[in-house]
């Protein structure tokens, strides 16, 4: 099992339905694994937007709001 597959399995066990974010070099394996899962991917134009979307989703549904961004600008913009 790949590390990225383990991440997706953990998200699945927590009943995560959506992941919000922007793909980038450091997290591309995780994004590839998302495409092979039932988790729906919501691409955003900015990392802060992804964070706000995940927060709103979590508040409305009571389910986990997950954001996935890359290192560098992805980390500093959230």
C-alpha positions in Angstrom: 0.0 0.0 0.0 1.3 3.5 -0.9 1.3 6.2 1.7 -1.2 8.2 -0.4 -3.5 5.2 -0.4 -3.2 5.1 3.4 -4.2 8.7 3.7 -7.3 8.1 1.5 -8.2 5.0 3.6 -8.0 7.2 6.8 -10.3 9.8 5.2 -12.7 7.0 4.1 -12.8 5.7 7.7 -13.7 9.1 8.9 -16.6 9.2 6.4 -15.0 12.1 4.4 -17.1 12.8 1.3 -15.3 15.9 0.0 -11.8 17.3 -0.2 -11.2 20.9 -1.0 -7.9 22.2 -2.3 -5.4 22.9 -5.0 -3.0 20.2 -6.3 0.7 20.8 -6.2 3.9 18.8 -6.5 4.2 17.6 -2.9 0.6 16.2 -2.7 0.1 14.9 -6.2 0.2 11.3 -5.1 -2.7 11.9 -2.7 -4.7 13.7 -5.4 -4.0 10.7 -7.7 -5.4 8.4 -5.0 -8.4 10.6 -4.5 -9.3 10.1 -8.2 -9.4 6.3 -7.6 -11.7 6.7 -4.6 -15.3 7.7 -4.0 -14.2 10.9 -2.4 -15.3 14.0 -4.4 -12.6 16.6 -5.1 -13.5 20.3 -5.2 -10.7 22.3 -6.8 -10.5 25.9 -5.7 -8.6 29.0 -7.0 -7.0 29.9 -3.7 -6.0 28.0 -0.6 -7.9 30.4 1.7 -11.0 29.8 -0.4 -10.6 26.0 0.1 -10.3 26.5 3.9 -13.4 28.6 4.0 -15.3 26.1 1.8 -14.3 23.2 4.0 -15.2 25.1 7.2 -18.6 26.1 5.8 -19.2 22.5 4.7 -18.3 21.1 8.1 -20.5 23.7 10.0 -23.5 22.9 7.8 -23.2 19.1 7.6 -21.4 18.2 10.8 -19.0 16.1 8.7 -15.3 16.6 8.5 -14.1 19.5 6.3 -10.9 18.5 4.7 -8.4 20.8 2.9 -5.5 19.5 0.9 -2.8 21.9 -0.4 0.8 21.6 -1.3 3.9 22.8 0.6 5.3 26.3 0.2 2.6 28.8 -0.9 -0.1 26.3 -0.2 0.9 26.2 3.5 1.4 29.9 3.9 -1.9 30.8 2.2 -4.2 28.8 4.4 
